[in-house]
Amino acid sequence: MTEKIYFPQPVLPPARDRGAETQKEAKKAASFAEVLAQHALKFSRHAQERITKREISLNPGHLQRIHAAVEKAAAKGARDSLILVDNLAFVVSIKNRTVTTALDETSLRGNVFTNIDSAVII
């Protein structure tokens, strides 16, 4: 099972008349929420275990940079990417927007990464 990492909720412009929202406007808002959910970054159970075991601390800046790297990789048509952020490495399924594993600097050294088609260094 995967858990979503928080991202600020979208702020929709205020309706002219709060009680007069049409179905069309509601559908647009729902569509936007669905698109945003598809672009949210998730961490697989395996990745969560590795982050805990390796005592990797992720701050909001790291998460934003990983998300930006995922967007860049997606724009280039990548499927599975190695994302390097500072001294941390993440293998990410670009299609699913899911971090599948995480490595700290110690685990990163001497490691061979397979089943990736791209790397993004941020």
N, C-alpha and C positions, 0 to 999 in steps of 0.2 A: 504494500500500500504506500502511496506517496502522500506527503503533506505539502501544502502550498506555503510558500514563504510570503510574508505580508508585503504588500505594496499599497501605497495610499489609494483610497477609493477615488474614483473619478468624480469631479465636481461638475455637475450639470448646470447650465445657466438657469437662473430662476424663471419659472413660468410667469407669464404676465398675470394670469389669474390662477392661483394654485388649484382651485376647484374645477377649472375648465380644461384640464389636460385631456387631449384627445387620445384615442386608441393608437393612432398613427405615431404620435409623439412617444407614447409608452412603448410601442414596438421598437422604435429607433433606440430608445434608452436601453431596452433589454438587449438589442443586438449589440450595442456598444459594450455592455457588460459582458456579453458572451465572448466578444472579440478580446476584451481585456483579460478574461479568464484563460483564454487559449494562450495568451502571451505571458502569463504568470509563470515564474520559475518554481519548479517543484524539486524536491530531494527524495530519491528512492530510500527505502528502508536501509539498504546496503550503504548508501552514501551517509545517511544519518548515523549509522553505527560507526563508520570510519571517522567521521567528524568527532564523535564522542570519544572513541578509543584513542585517536591521535591528538586529542585536546586541541583541535583547530577552532579558533575563535573567529567568527565572521561578523563583521560590523556592516551597517547599512551601505557604506562605501564599497565594500567588497561585493555585496549583492548587486548593487547598481552596475559595477564594472562587469560582473559575470553576465548580467542581463544584456548589457550593451554588446558584449562579445558574442552572445548567442544570436542577437539580432544581426550582427555583421556576418556571422557564419551562415545564417539562414538566407541572407541576401545573396550570398555566393553559391547557394545550393548545397551546402554541406549537410551531411546526415548525422555523423557522430564526430564530435570535435574534442580535442584536448585544449583546455583553456588554462593558460598560465597567468596567475594574478599574484604579483609580488613573489613570495616563495611558496606558493600553494599551487596545486594542479587539480583540475577537475575534468573528468570525462563526462560529456554531456550529450544526451540524445537531443539533437536539434529539433527534430520533428515533434517529439513529445514535450520539449522544453523541460527535460528532467535531468538533473545531475545524477549520474549513476555511480560515481565513486569520487572520493576526495583524498588527496595525498598532501602531507606536509613536506617540508624541505628534506627531512631525514629519509622519508619513504620514497621521495622523488629521485634521489640519487641512484644511479645504476639500474633504473627500472626501464623495461621495454614496454611501450604502449602499442597494443595491437587493436585491430578492428576500429580504427579511426580513419577518417578521410581528410581531416584538416586539423590545423592547430591555430589558435588565436593567442597572441601574447599581448596582454594588456598591462 
